[in-house]
Amino acid sequence: MTVNGGVSFWYRETGLPARRPPLDRPIEADVCIVGAGYTGLWTAYYLKKAQPGLDIVVLERKFAGYGASGRNGGWLTGALAGSPRRFARTHGGEGVHALQRAMNETVDEVIAVARAEGIDADIVKGGILRVAHAPSHLPRLTAQVRAARAWGDTDVEQLDAEQTTARIRVDGALGASFSPHCARVQPAKLVQGLAKVVEGLGVRIYESTPVTEIVPHEARTPYGAVRADFVLRATEGFTAGLAGERRTWLPMNSSLIVTERLPDRVWERIGWEGRELLGDMSHAYIYAQRTADDRIAIGGRGVPYLFGSRTDDDGRTHATTVRALRDALVRLFPAVRDAAVEHAWCGVLGVPRDWCSTATLDRRTGLGWAGGYVGHGVATTNLAGRTLRDLVLGADTELTRLPWVGRKVRRWEPEPLRWIGVRGMYAAYRAADRAEIVGGRTTTSPIARIADAVARRH
């Protein structure tokens, strides 16, 4: 029987953590961070390492790593969280190249810190494969590889069908791209390990403490306010729950399933010995990993958005999404047809109106934030933490000059326009995939081109 919800499968492995005490009175600090996910914890970590005397407080609505940080697909990837073309509008091609270099280096930074701090998160740096398994995928794959190289990701390479199959036997694989700048992680182990390290450095973490409003130099909770020189918002997909922020970032839903442990005979048919991360070239793309205990975890958008920017409470996802993800898994790997799905869950990620992440600090008000990672947050959060550190400390560094720093983006449309737009866009992508993968269309569906135009409009 499939377990549905319970935050995520990753926490079924580790067990849900014991809650830290909540805030019980108004307090003051040098820095207050709202949100104890990757962004908030990395920011606290690097600030405390740079200036151990800083008094830092982290406020968390549930427990550290309750949100996307403990539910994601475990892709520690150097992929940009946003559009290179949009970043280039303000900083040119060199700015995008610098951001890509920083992202590639961030993958190794996370691995190095985890090793140095004794965080065992099942990390394997096997790179990432994006597989073309339908004729229409190949032209998009070639274009994507060319674009990646043009924007500074020069290590990406294109594989033919034989080279792809030597790494992983995806049914119908016609080719793939490969980048070495990606590692598999167990998300909950990473975020829980980081929380313990940060607390050990002297950072105060208050859990079960919802922040209802953020104003200059103050984060307000039902139990009192935290006054600080700097208040940093690190709430990603839950940002819409704060007063005045409902249309700032859209909470995009993403769902995953994980199989039972697969026997050796199945792995002999699949390959995947390098434990690369796996994606594909479909429009409503999937993301997958081979777990440390030899399961397959695979995710996709499912029901992408809930009316009014609502978010789930316990990670439960829709039965139709579970079936769709299982169908996608079997289409890629027929050898797992008889494998049971042991767990399903979902979470939300933050999407700005222009689909580009940002890190910002207003020194006049003391308010800062980072997020809008559009699904690439496992690594980008670390870059955010180091960038917010430099911004808080007033340092002019290579990080603070990157093109995602200080971006200004207009708000999302009011309801029902954003619900109609997002749901319609993903319905179009799914229809395009049916035409291309099931129907055998050899070129990109015009339905997908219309959806792309909607996504690009801002």
DOLUMVO-774016 format. One record per residue (C-alpha): x negated, z, y. Coordinates in steps of 0.5 Angstrom, whole numbers, plus 2048, in hexadecimal, padded with zeros to 3 digits. Example, Ala and Ser with C-alpha at 12.3 -4.5 7.8 and 13.67 -1.06 7.14 Angstrom:
<nodes>
NODE 7E7 810 7F7
NODE 7E5 80E 7FE
</nodes>
This chain:
<nodes>
NODE 800 800 800
NODE 7FD 7FE 807
NODE 7FC 804 80C
NODE 7FF 802 813
NODE 7FC 805 819
NODE 7F9 80C 819
NODE 7F4 809 81F
NODE 7F0 805 81A
NODE 7ED 804 813
NODE 7E6 806 816
NODE 7E9 80D 818
NODE 7EB 80D 810
NODE 7E4 80D 80E
NODE 7E2 812 813
NODE 7E8 817 814
NODE 7EB 818 81B
NODE 7E7 81C 81F
NODE 7E8 823 821
NODE 7EB 823 828
NODE 7E7 826 82E
NODE 7EA 82B 832
NODE 7EE 828 838
NODE 7ED 829 83F
NODE 7F0 830 841
NODE 7EF 830 849
NODE 7ED 82C 84F
NODE 7E5 82B 84F
NODE 7E0 828 853
NODE 7DA 823 850
NODE 7D5 81E 853
NODE 7D8 819 84E
NODE 7DF 818 84B
NODE 7E0 813 846
NODE 7E7 811 844
NODE 7E7 80F 83C
NODE 7E3 811 837
NODE 7E2 80A 833
NODE 7DC 806 833
NODE 7DC 805 83B
NODE 7DD 80C 83D
NODE 7D8 80F 838
NODE 7D2 80A 839
NODE 7D3 80B 840
NODE 7D2 812 83F
NODE 7CC 811 83B
NODE 7C8 80D 83F
NODE 7CA 811 845
NODE 7C8 818 842
NODE 7C1 815 83F
NODE 7C0 812 846
NODE 7C1 819 84A
NODE 7C2 81F 845
NODE 7C5 823 84B
NODE 7CB 81F 84C
NODE 7D1 823 84A
NODE 7D6 81E 847
NODE 7DD 81F 844
NODE 7E0 81A 83F
NODE 7E8 81A 83F
NODE 7EB 817 839
NODE 7F3 816 838
NODE 7F2 817 830
NODE 7EB 818 82D
NODE 7E5 814 82E
NODE 7E5 80D 82B
NODE 7ED 80D 82A
NODE 7EE 807 82D
NODE 7EA 800 82C
NODE 7E4 803 82B
NODE 7E6 806 824
NODE 7EB 800 822
NODE 7E7 7FA 824
NODE 7E4 7F5 81F
NODE 7DD 7F7 81F
NODE 7DA 7F1 823
NODE 7D4 7F4 827
NODE 7D3 7ED 82A
NODE 7CF 7EA 830
NODE 7D5 7E5 831
NODE 7D7 7E5 839
NODE 7DD 7E9 83A
NODE 7E0 7E4 83F
NODE 7DF 7DD 841
NODE 7D8 7DA 843
NODE 7DB 7D5 847
NODE 7DF 7DA 84B
NODE 7D8 7DF 84C
NODE 7D4 7D9 84E
NODE 7D9 7D8 854
NODE 7D6 7DE 857
NODE 7CF 7DE 854
NODE 7CE 7D7 852
NODE 7CB 7D5 84B
NODE 7C5 7DA 84C
NODE 7C9 7E0 84D
NODE 7CD 7DE 846
NODE 7C6 7DD 843
NODE 7C4 7E4 845
NODE 7CB 7E7 842
NODE 7CA 7E4 83C
NODE 7C3 7E6 83B
NODE 7C5 7ED 83D
NODE 7CB 7ED 837
NODE 7C6 7EA 832
NODE 7C1 7F0 834
NODE 7C7 7F5 834
NODE 7C8 7F4 82C
NODE 7C1 7F6 82B
NODE 7C2 7FC 830
NODE 7C8 7FF 82C
NODE 7C5 7FE 826
NODE 7BE 802 828
NODE 7C2 807 82C
NODE 7C6 809 825
NODE 7C0 809 821
NODE 7BC 80E 826
NODE 7C2 812 827
NODE 7C4 812 81F
NODE 7CA 80F 820
NODE 7CC 80C 819
NODE 7D1 806 81A
NODE 7D0 802 814
NODE 7CC 7FD 819
NODE 7CA 7F6 816
NODE 7C7 7F1 81B
NODE 7C9 7EB 817
NODE 7CB 7E6 81D
NODE 7D2 7E3 81D
NODE 7D5 7DD 81A
NODE 7DB 7D9 81D
NODE 7DD 7D4 818
NODE 7E1 7CD 819
NODE 7E6 7CD 813
NODE 7EA 7C7 815
NODE 7E8 7C0 818
NODE 7EB 7C2 81F
NODE 7E6 7C8 81F
NODE 7DF 7C4 81F
NODE 7E0 7C0 826
NODE 7E1 7C7 829
NODE 7DC 7CA 825
NODE 7D7 7C5 828
NODE 7D9 7C6 82F
NODE 7D9 7CE 82E
NODE 7D2 7CD 82C
NODE 7D0 7C9 831
NODE 7D3 7CD 836
NODE 7D0 7D3 834
NODE 7C9 7D0 834
NODE 7CA 7CE 83B
NODE 7CC 7D5 83E
NODE 7C6 7D8 83B
NODE 7C7 7DA 834
NODE 7C2 7D5 831
NODE 7C1 7D9 82A
NODE 7C8 7D6 828
NODE 7C8 7D1 823
NODE 7CC 7CC 81F
NODE 7CD 7CC 818
NODE 7CF 7C6 813
NODE 7D4 7C7 80D
NODE 7CF 7C9 808
NODE 7CB 7CD 80D
NODE 7D1 7D1 80E
NODE 7D3 7D2 807
NODE 7CC 7D4 805
NODE 7CE 7DA 80A
NODE 7D5 7DB 808
NODE 7DA 7D7 804
NODE 7E0 7D6 809
NODE 7E5 7D2 805
NODE 7E5 7CB 809
NODE 7DF 7CD 80D
NODE 7DC 7C7 811
NODE 7D7 7CA 815
NODE 7D6 7D0 819
NODE 7D2 7D3 81F
NODE 7CD 7D9 81E
NODE 7CA 7DE 823
NODE 7C6 7E3 821
NODE 7C8 7E8 827
NODE 7CE 7EB 823
NODE 7CE 7F1 81F
NODE 7D3 7F5 81B
NODE 7D5 7FC 81C
NODE 7DA 801 81A
NODE 7DD 802 820
NODE 7E0 809 81F
NODE 7D9 80C 81D
NODE 7D6 809 823
NODE 7DA 80C 828
NODE 7DB 813 825
NODE 7D3 813 824
NODE 7D3 811 82B
NODE 7D7 817 82D
NODE 7D3 81C 82A
NODE 7CD 819 82D
NODE 7D0 819 834
NODE 7D3 820 833
NODE 7CC 823 830
NODE 7C9 820 837
NODE 7CE 825 83B
NODE 7D3 821 83D
NODE 7DA 824 83D
NODE 7DF 820 839
NODE 7E7 822 839
NODE 7EB 81F 834
NODE 7F3 820 834
NODE 7F3 81F 83C
NODE 7F7 819 83E
NODE 7F5 816 845
NODE 7FB 814 849
NODE 7F8 812 84F
NODE 7F1 810 852
NODE 7F0 811 85A
NODE 7E9 811 85E
NODE 7E5 817 85B
NODE 7EA 819 857
NODE 7ED 818 850
NODE 7F4 81C 84F
NODE 7F7 81F 849
NODE 7FD 823 847
NODE 7F8 829 846
NODE 7F4 828 84D
NODE 7F0 823 850
NODE 7E9 822 850
NODE 7E5 821 856
NODE 7DF 81D 856
NODE 7DA 819 85A
NODE 7DB 813 856
NODE 7E2 812 851
NODE 7E0 80C 84C
NODE 7E6 809 849
NODE 7E5 807 841
NODE 7EC 806 83F
NODE 7EB 7FE 83D
NODE 7F2 7FD 839
NODE 7F5 803 83B
NODE 7F4 802 843
NODE 7FB 800 844
NODE 7FE 807 842
NODE 7FA 809 849
NODE 7FE 80A 84F
NODE 7FE 804 853
NODE 7FA 800 84E
NODE 800 7FD 84A
NODE 7FE 7F6 84C
NODE 7F6 7F7 84C
NODE 7F4 7F5 845
NODE 7F9 7F2 840
NODE 7F9 7F6 839
NODE 7F8 7F1 834
NODE 7F9 7F3 82D
NODE 7F5 7F1 827
NODE 7F6 7F3 81F
NODE 7F2 7F4 819
NODE 7F2 7F4 812
NODE 7ED 7F7 80D
NODE 7ED 7F5 805
NODE 7EC 7FA 7FF
NODE 7E4 7FA 7FD
NODE 7E3 7F3 7FA
NODE 7DF 7F2 7F3
NODE 7D9 7EF 7F2
NODE 7DC 7E9 7EF
NODE 7E0 7E7 7F6
NODE 7DA 7E8 7FA
NODE 7D6 7E3 7F5
NODE 7DB 7DE 7F7
NODE 7DB 7E0 7FF
NODE 7D4 7E1 800
NODE 7D3 7E4 807
NODE 7CD 7E8 805
NODE 7CA 7E8 80C
NODE 7D0 7EC 80E
NODE 7D1 7E8 814
NODE 7D7 7E9 819
NODE 7DC 7E3 818
NODE 7E1 7DF 81C
NODE 7E4 7D8 81C
NODE 7E6 7D3 821
NODE 7ED 7D3 821
NODE 7F1 7D4 827
NODE 7F4 7DB 825
NODE 7ED 7DD 822
NODE 7EB 7E2 81D
NODE 7E6 7E7 81D
NODE 7E3 7EA 816
NODE 7DD 7EE 813
NODE 7DB 7F0 80D
NODE 7DB 7F8 80D
NODE 7D6 7FD 80A
NODE 7DA 7FE 804
NODE 7DB 7F7 802
NODE 7E2 7F6 805
NODE 7E4 7F0 80A
NODE 7E7 7F2 811
NODE 7EB 7ED 814
NODE 7EE 7ED 81B
NODE 7F2 7E8 820
NODE 7F7 7E9 826
NODE 7FE 7EA 822
NODE 803 7EC 827
NODE 7FE 7EB 82D
NODE 802 7EF 832
NODE 808 7F4 833
NODE 80D 7F3 839
NODE 80B 7F8 83F
NODE 804 7F9 83D
NODE 806 7FE 838
NODE 801 800 832
NODE 801 803 82B
NODE 800 80A 82A
NODE 7FD 80A 823
NODE 7FB 803 821
NODE 801 801 81D
NODE 801 7F9 81D
NODE 807 7F5 81B
NODE 808 7F3 814
NODE 808 7EB 816
NODE 801 7EC 819
NODE 7FF 7EF 812
NODE 802 7E9 80E
NODE 7FF 7E4 813
NODE 7F8 7E7 813
NODE 7F8 7E8 80B
NODE 7FA 7E0 80B
NODE 7F4 7DF 810
NODE 7EF 7E3 80B
NODE 7F2 7DF 805
NODE 7F1 7D8 808
NODE 7EA 7DA 80A
NODE 7E8 7DD 803
NODE 7ED 7DB 7FE
NODE 7E9 7E0 7F9
NODE 7EC 7E6 7FC
NODE 7F3 7E4 7FB
NODE 7F5 7E9 7F6
NODE 7F1 7EF 7FA
NODE 7F5 7F4 7FD
NODE 7F6 7F6 805
NODE 7F4 7FD 805
NODE 7F5 7FE 80D
NODE 7F8 7FB 813
NODE 7F7 7FD 81A
NODE 7F7 7FB 822
NODE 7F5 7FC 828
NODE 7F4 7FA 830
NODE 7EF 7F7 834
NODE 7EF 7F5 83B
NODE 7F0 7EE 83E
NODE 7EF 7ED 846
NODE 7F3 7E7 849
NODE 7ED 7E3 849
NODE 7EB 7E5 842
NODE 7E4 7E7 844
NODE 7E1 7EE 843
NODE 7DF 7F2 849
NODE 7DB 7F9 84B
NODE 7DC 7FB 852
NODE 7DA 801 857
NODE 7DD 803 85E
NODE 7D8 808 861
NODE 7DD 809 867
NODE 7E2 80C 862
NODE 7DE 80E 85C
NODE 7E2 80A 858
NODE 7DF 805 852
NODE 7E2 802 84C
NODE 7DF 7FD 846
NODE 7E3 7F9 841
NODE 7E8 7F3 840
NODE 7E3 7F1 83A
NODE 7E8 7EC 837
NODE 7E6 7EE 830
NODE 7DF 7EF 831
NODE 7DE 7F6 833
NODE 7DA 7F9 82D
NODE 7D3 7F6 831
NODE 7D6 7F5 838
NODE 7D8 7FD 838
NODE 7D0 7FE 838
NODE 7CE 7FA 83D
NODE 7D4 7FD 841
NODE 7D1 804 840
NODE 7CA 802 843
NODE 7CD 7FE 848
NODE 7D2 803 84B
NODE 7CC 808 84A
NODE 7C8 804 84F
NODE 7CE 803 854
NODE 7CF 80B 854
NODE 7C8 80C 855
NODE 7C8 807 85B
NODE 7C2 803 857
NODE 7C1 7FB 859
NODE 7C0 7F8 852
NODE 7C0 7F2 84E
NODE 7C6 7F5 84B
NODE 7CA 7F6 851
NODE 7C9 7EF 853
NODE 7CC 7EC 84D
NODE 7D2 7E8 84F
NODE 7D7 7EC 84B
NODE 7D6 7F2 850
NODE 7DB 7F3 856
NODE 7DF 7ED 854
NODE 7E6 7ED 857
NODE 7EC 7EB 853
NODE 7F3 7EA 855
NODE 7F8 7EE 852
NODE 7FD 7EC 84C
NODE 804 7E9 84D
NODE 80A 7EE 84D
NODE 80E 7EE 847
NODE 811 7EA 844
NODE 80C 7E4 846
NODE 806 7E7 843
NODE 80A 7E9 83C
NODE 80D 7E2 83C
NODE 806 7DF 83E
NODE 802 7E3 839
NODE 806 7E2 833
NODE 808 7DB 834
NODE 800 7D9 835
NODE 7FF 7DC 82E
NODE 805 7D9 82B
NODE 802 7D3 82D
NODE 7FB 7D4 82A
NODE 7FE 7D6 823
NODE 802 7D0 823
NODE 7FC 7CC 825
NODE 7F9 7CF 81F
NODE 7FE 7CD 81A
NODE 7FE 7C6 81C
NODE 7F6 7C6 81C
NODE 7F5 7CA 816
NODE 7FB 7C9 811
NODE 7FE 7C3 814
NODE 7F7 7C0 814
NODE 7F6 7BD 81B
NODE 7EF 7BA 81C
NODE 7EF 7BC 824
NODE 7F1 7C2 828
NODE 7F8 7C2 829
NODE 7FB 7C1 830
NODE 7FF 7C7 82F
NODE 7F8 7CB 82F
NODE 7F6 7C7 835
NODE 7FC 7C9 839
NODE 7FB 7D1 837
NODE 7F4 7D0 839
NODE 7F6 7CE 840
NODE 7FA 7D4 841
NODE 7F5 7D9 83F
NODE 7F0 7D5 844
NODE 7F5 7D6 84A
NODE 7F4 7DC 84E
</nodes>
